[in-house]
Amino acid sequence: MHTQHFIGTRGGQDTALTFKDAVLNPNAAFGGLYTAKKLPKFDEDSIKEFSELNYEELAQEIFRHLSLGVRKEALEEALKLYHHFDDPTTPAPLYSVHPYLHIQKLYCGPTRAFKDMALQPFGSLFSSFLKESKKETDYLILVATSGDTGPATLQSFANKPHIKVVCIYPEGGTSDVQRLQMTTMNADNIEVFGIKGDFDEAQTLLKSLLKDPKFNAILKSKNIALSAANSVNFGRIAFQILYHAYSSLQIFKINHQKIHIIVPSGNFGNALGAFYAKFMGFPIERIWIASNANDVLAEFINTGIYDIAEKSLQKTYSPAMDILKSSNIERVLFTLFEAQRTREFMESLEQIGKYSLTKEELAWIQIYFSATSCDDNYCLQTIKTYAKKGYIIDPHTACGFKAFEEIKAKFPNTPCVLCSTAEWTKFAPTLAKALDLGDLSDKEALEKISQTYNITIPKEIFTLFNQPEIHNQVFDAQTLSQKILEWL
Ligand SMILES: *Cc1c(COP(=O)(O)O)cnc(C)c1O
């Protein structure tokens, strides 16, 4: 098998980059994203064989067929991190709340949100790549977070040699739990800064820093290379194919039906993993994108028009889905319509805030995707309804139920898997509101809900409140580069 080539979604030279290159240096030409050039296609016999494998065996097979050039031992080492999840053999287990609705728990890792599914093994893989490439360069990973990516990245890279992480978050823009998950983290190679401003400002700041020649020159003189661990890094996407493939096989094995997968979506990394799984031949009928009041993605999939020219971001109870520019949709466009067309779309988006698919192109998209959106009211009501049935779900997962109602009406008796992207403990004040328990702080809400519904809070969460906040610096955005250089 030849090694997979990684190429930019907006064209440029095919310089035969490897997966390792794309992981260590994730920014491609013309502002595009590195993406696998050719995906394997599996026939029915292979799918049948795959359905007999456990999670780790399946992961090894998918990585091997993708020809990512990852040594078997390195991947084994990375997958071992799943042994610390709730169920050591199954990192993303399923449970049923209805004969045709299976919920996939993607939050069984250390930070209790789905980012761990990719970031846990990703950190290990990144380290293996550094060990293999004997160069004595250190890597600086910069992350801007609105809540879930930051903690998961810090957890993944804490105490890893030759890697330093700086994480910035908008002051007051995260929940208490999310902030504490970052500020209490004790490791010499990580630093966390609060920034005055909102998440968009934090992200814009970070992007300009990544491109800043002066900042880059100083780092270079210190023999430090910059990298990123956000969901544009294909290394994360690779691990996000696995649990979708796994869930589809689990259901297929039992009743030979293809599943609908429902994905509460923001930056589209999770949904992209499902798209690749379907593209490669896993038994997936359709991928349903669930949005909140920020419904650009749902509008795009239903009309073929991606239009943010007149839209502004709305704050909702499902903040990880509050987004206008959803990066990873670009990789879907590339896979279906190739580089030149993708570049046209993205340039149009940058110039006029909008692009439109042709009728034929929209039909292609709709072979893979459907979409729905809901408002905050629906979200809170759904949390309440399911709590009465004994299921405590987080606000992002709640938005996904809207899609299930549509599927049930249009395609009765077909199995659905709803990706549950966070544990309720990360969004306890919203839960308390939905469950009529009052306007509570994170700590109060956690205790109250845990007592009322007789559910346990995992120790990773409740011990946060007894730990000192080590990283307590908050400052104006302009001073960030100076603060980072001082810390290095
Ligand atoms: C990150 C996140 C999402 C969105 O996932 P994308 O891959 O960015 O679409 C949804 N829910 C939760 C809880 C998240 O942390």
Ligand as a Chemical Component Dictionary entry (heavy atoms), coordinates in Angstrom:
data_LIG
# 
_chem_comp.id                   LIG 
_chem_comp.type                 NON-POLYMER 
_chem_comp.pdbx_formal_charge   0 
_chem_comp.three_letter_code    LIG 
# 
loop_
_chem_comp_atom.comp_id 
_chem_comp_atom.atom_id 
_chem_comp_atom.alt_atom_id 
_chem_comp_atom.type_symbol 
_chem_comp_atom.charge 
_chem_comp_atom.model_Cartn_x 
_chem_comp_atom.model_Cartn_y 
_chem_comp_atom.model_Cartn_z 
_chem_comp_atom.pdbx_ordinal 
LIG C1 C1 C 0 -16.936 20.853 20.293 1  
LIG C2 C2 C 0 -18.324 20.505 20.691 2  
LIG C3 C3 C 0 -19.358 20.406 19.738 3  
LIG C4 C4 C 0 -19.152 20.721 18.279 4  
LIG O1 O1 O 0 -18.336 19.811 17.630 5  
LIG P1 P1 P 0 -17.709 20.146 16.204 6  
LIG O2 O2 O 0 -16.836 19.014 15.893 7  
LIG O3 O3 O 0 -16.950 21.427 16.376 8  
LIG O4 O4 O 0 -18.845 20.295 15.253 9  
LIG C5 C5 C 0 -20.621 20.031 20.168 10 
LIG N1 N1 N 0 -20.869 19.810 21.479 11 
LIG C6 C6 C 0 -19.911 19.914 22.417 12 
LIG C7 C7 C 0 -20.261 19.684 23.838 13 
LIG C8 C8 C 0 -18.602 20.259 22.064 14 
LIG O5 O5 O 0 -17.658 20.366 23.012 15 
# 
loop_
_chem_comp_bond.comp_id 
_chem_comp_bond.atom_id_1 
_chem_comp_bond.atom_id_2 
_chem_comp_bond.value_order 
_chem_comp_bond.pdbx_ordinal 
LIG C1 C2 SING 1  
LIG C2 C3 SING 2  
LIG C2 C8 DOUB 3  
LIG C3 C4 SING 4  
LIG C3 C5 DOUB 5  
LIG C4 O1 SING 6  
LIG O1 P1 SING 7  
LIG P1 O2 DOUB 8  
LIG P1 O3 SING 9  
LIG P1 O4 SING 10 
LIG C5 N1 SING 11 
LIG N1 C6 DOUB 12 
LIG C6 C7 SING 13 
LIG C6 C8 SING 14 
LIG C8 O5 SING 15 
# 
